Amino acid sequence: MEQERLESSPQVTPYKCHVFVCVNDRGGTRKSCADGNSKEIAVRLKEAAKARNFPPGEVRVSQSLCLGLCEFGPNVVLYPQRIWFKAVTLDDIDGILDTVEKALKKQA
């Protein structure tokens, strides 16, 4: 395994805001984020982020597995901002991206 600091590698650009959408499916009777259409939320959120034309290296939207609060899902987390959205629906996508934009302005 190789390990290196991000600052030392010109090929690696750390994102100013990494948006994680939980798409975990527990199956069975236990609630999980996938029960709330989180895969569709992740796809639409990524499309909407691209449409906002964030500069390269600023925003990344990724699907993740369990974030640990399934009963409140679907969950979306902004990192490193430590902003957590719970019970997310498709109607929340613009609001999430508005929050991303505000967070990026604070970092500037």
QUIKA-V251418 format. One record per residue. SS is DSSP state (hx for helix, st for strand, lp for the rest). OMEGA is omega in whole degrees, -180 to 180 (999 if undefined). D_FIRST is the distance of its C-alpha to the first C-alpha in Angstrom with 1 decimal. Layout:
ss: (SS/SS)
omega: (OMEGA/OMEGA)
d_first: (D_FIRST/D_FIRST)
//
This chain:
ss: (lp/lp/lp/lp/lp/hx/hx/hx/lp/lp/lp/lp/lp/lp/lp/lp/st/st/st/st/st/st/lp/lp/lp/lp/lp/lp/lp/lp/lp/lp/hx/hx/hx/hx/lp/hx/hx/hx/hx/hx/hx/hx/hx/hx/hx/hx/hx/hx/hx/lp/lp/lp/lp/lp/lp/lp/st/st/st/st/st/st/lp/lp/lp/lp/lp/hx/hx/hx/lp/lp/lp/st/st/st/st/lp/lp/lp/st/st/st/lp/lp/lp/lp/hx/hx/hx/hx/hx/hx/hx/hx/hx/hx/hx/hx/hx/hx/hx/hx/hx/hx/lp)
omega: (175/178/174/179/-179/-177/-175/-176/-180/-179/-176/177/176/-179/178/176/178/-177/179/178/179/177/-176/177/-180/-176/177/-174/-179/-178/175/-177/180/178/-178/176/-175/178/177/177/-180/-180/-178/179/178/178/-179/177/177/-179/179/175/174/178/179/178/-178/-173/175/175/-178/172/178/172/-167/174/171/179/-174/-177/180/-172/0/-178/175/-179/173/-180/12/-176/180/177/-175/174/179/-178/-177/174/177/180/-178/-173/-180/179/177/-179/173/178/176/-179/179/180/179/178/178/-179/-174/999)
d_first: (0.0/3.8/6.6/10.2/13.6/15.3/18.3/16.9/16.1/19.3/17.9/16.9/20.0/19.9/22.8/25.8/26.3/24.0/26.3/24.9/27.4/27.0/27.9/27.2/29.8/30.5/33.3/36.4/38.5/36.0/35.8/32.7/32.1/32.4/35.9/36.8/35.9/32.6/31.2/34.2/33.9/30.3/31.6/34.6/32.9/30.5/33.7/35.6/32.9/32.9/36.7/36.6/35.0/32.6/31.3/27.9/25.1/27.3/27.1/24.8/26.0/23.5/24.2/22.5/23.1/24.8/25.4/27.4/31.0/32.0/35.7/35.8/34.1/33.5/31.2/29.9/28.0/27.7/24.8/24.8/28.6/28.5/31.2/31.6/34.0/35.2/37.5/36.7/38.8/39.1/41.8/39.3/37.2/39.3/39.4/35.6/35.3/38.1/36.2/33.1/35.5/37.1/33.8/32.8/36.2/35.8/32.5/34.3)
//
